[in-house]
Amino acid sequence: MKAYNPTARAILCIGASLCSLVASAAYAQETPDSAPPSESAQAEENPGDIVVTARRREETLISVPIAITAYSGAQLERSGAIDITDLGNTTPNVTLENSRATNSTLSAFIRGIGQQDPVSGFEQGVGIYLDDVYLNRPQAAVLDIYDVERIEVLRGPQGTLYGRNTVGGAVKYVTKRLPAEAALSVKGTYGSYNQLDGIVTGSVPVGDGTLRIGGSAARLTRDGFGRNLTTGLDNYDKDLWAGRLSAEVHATNFFARLSGDYTHDKSDPRNGYRLIPSQFTNTPVLANVYDTQGGLNSPKQDIKAWGVSLFMEATPTSDLTFRSITAYRKDKSFSPIDFDALPTVDVDVPGIYDNKQLSQEVQVLIESGPFHGLIGGYYLDASALTQFDVRIFTTLSGLTAFTSADVHTNTLAGFGDFTYDLTPQFSVSVGGRYTWDERKATILRQNYLGGGSPVFGGAGVAFGAPGTNFRGTRVFEKFTPRASVSFKPTPDHNIYASYSKGFKGGGFDPRGAGVNAPDLNGNGVVEENEVASFLSFAPESVNSYEVGYKGALFDRRFTIAVAGFRADYTNVQIPGSVACTVSGLPSFCGVTSNAGKARFQGLEAEGTARLGGGFVVSGSLGYIDAKFKQYIANITPTGSTTPRPTDVSAFRKVQNTPEWTASATLAYSTSLGRGTIDASTTWSYRSKTYQFEVPNPYIDQPGYSLFDANLTYRAPGGRWSFGIHGKNLLDKHYITSGYTFVVADPVTGAVAKTPTGNTIPALGKEGVLTAFYGNPRQVFGTFTFNF
């Protein structure tokens, strides 16, 4: 088999893309054009007019029969948004947050579906797109907000147009196109915890402006919210370099952009806060929830991510458009994760994540009178290597369980989406996508004694047969259709109903212990196919139904969008990790199952009212009734040694999915001198959030509110601006994620305790109950100057 050569394949794909469009581009006349499409002043005053590309073509927010929230770049700047996780506070039924023990890995959930486990083998439930390029892995997906045109959050399955792993929805990050005139912008920020950010953005036309070159560079830093009392390092700090560079061709009927981006996150390890006293060294609980005592600092935390893409669009006639999107991305993370957050080497997990992806997408758009169509094809070639130690030195001197999981994905898909306007008011849309998905996995699990594994510089010596030594392939095929009807009594009103089907790819659990696979045929030998069955899990699928209304009322001074939805899931994937025994030794194992069935149903509402006199009120409300209808777990009854399939759905919750989410913003804008002053305050609320399917009173977060405020001044013509922003002004401490390895009832999940009231460790001697918290109060000022 030939070695994986992404660079060569990238060159071939880019060459093929150029050839496919050269005929369309050949006649393109070189001519200056106007500034790139963006929200006009009118759209800023009327959010329903914001132009989005949720259906891969430009439409107003009101006209799209999809539950979608769009944030313009100007709106994000006025609110002081730092990265895309800020959007989760004001978008209904959406959770966006930093994954455990990292500043750069994203955990995203929409309408109850997502993924918080970043290891290879597991697929995301929410698709993240950077300029229409799908980010296959969650590492380095916490995108900082700069040089952004808009961000769109699409709720509900988007499989037809966006493919597998958008079963919950999608988040689209769209950067600005380069202007026709030379431009230079400098932005500086200083604030709490010594936050010091600098962003420089510039561009220049070449010749008559047909060719434009530009880019942005960002340096983003902040001291930690707390300290690591063992290593002396900051905890929850930020130390990041980032940049984007692009070259664009703006010609009659042709546009092309060759772009590259780079991020280097050198922040210190982000360790959790221990919620219980240690069981072995009697270390008390710390006073500051942002402090930690995690002693692991090897390998040194370091995250690098970069990518290149080529977007081309040709319009040979007014009713025909050709697009090509070619991209290659790579990221590599070194992460020391100290599960128990103590100086002792007890459940310490140094890890490496190494991901590559090459993708190619082609689209043909047809606009012919009442007919609007899109057909396309998509190809993805991706590899994800995850390596980690699990060090439990307090249990057996120098005991380490090393895992290396290399998962290769090949995906091919063809799709189409068509809308026909039966009348000016009534339209019907149908679409479908066929996906062929191949997963290849190479998984090695090996015990070491006397220290860590050699991969992480340890002096351990391998002993015993590998717990897993597996190579396997699975192929999944799926057709995902969608259909919708829209009735627009006037252009300002849209009543719609839709059906869509989505799926999330299956795969192999890289943390499973192959030696624990059952002998299914009873022949006394655990065969390769039995190991494959034990480690693998099937795709999950969803049938989703939605009805909604979008409208602009009272002379367009009030815009509203409401949606009701129901989603029926089958083969729900539940990845998890538990304490286990491998070849007679205590260890850490993955337990991933297709638990059964789930039903999610709820309501969402968003609205904006322009009250006059410069006052604007906006808000959002989300309600979701998320419930497992069937959750099959293998439970060993008391007095037995044989696990039995047991339905525990009555005792399980849907993680990272609060029943209620809400927000409200009061904004005021007025002239001050020759400039404009904008002021706003935002309240956001999330009801109780369960961190895992098994409820845990220590790390589950009760309902809470956050309050933000912003004040900005814009000079005449936008030459310069100054803003003061406050986040979490009441300094609320709230848990966003955590780790738990304590003994609990396998059915109810109730945490077991000793007669003295202490928890009982399930892995290691210290016990693991650690939490990660959202950002505390931050106040910062920004100054922007446009040359």
Secondary structure, DSSP 8 states (H G I E B T S, - for coil): -----HHHHHHHHHHHHHHHHHHHHHT-------S-----HHHHH-GGG-EE-TTSS-EETTT-SSEEEEEEHHHHHHTT--BGGGGGGTSTTEEEEE-TT-SS-EEEEETTEEE---STT---SEEEEETTEE--SSTT---B--SEEEEEEEES--HHHH-TT-SSEEEEEEE----SS-EEEEEEEEEGGGEEEEEEEEEEEETTTTEEEEEEEEEEEE--SEEBTTT--EES-EEEEEEEEEEEEEETTEEEEEEEEEEEE-------EE-S--SSS-----S-TT-B------S--EEEEEEEEEEEEEEEETTEEEEEEEEEEEEEEEEEEETT-SSS-EEEEEEEEEEEEEEEEEEEEEEETTEEEEEEEEEEEEEEEEEEEEEETTTSTT-EEEEEEEEEEEEEEEEEEEEEESSSSEEEEEEEEEEEEEEEEEEEEEEEESSS-GGGT---EE-SS-SEEEEEEEEEEEEEEEEEEEE-SSTTEEEEEEEEEEEE--EE-TT--GGG---TT-SSS--HHHHHHHHEE--EEEEEEEEEEEEEETTTTEEEEEEEEEEEEES-EE--EEEEEETTEEEEEE--EE-EEEEEEEEEEEEEEEEETTEEEEEEEEEEEEEEEEEEEEE--TT-SS-EEEE-GGG---TT--SEEEEEEEEEEEEETTEEEEEEEEEEEE--B-SSSS--TTT-B--EEEEEEEEEEE-GGGSEEEEEEEESTT----EEEEEEEB-B-TTT--B-B-TTS-B-BSSSSS-EEEEEE----EEEEEEEEE-
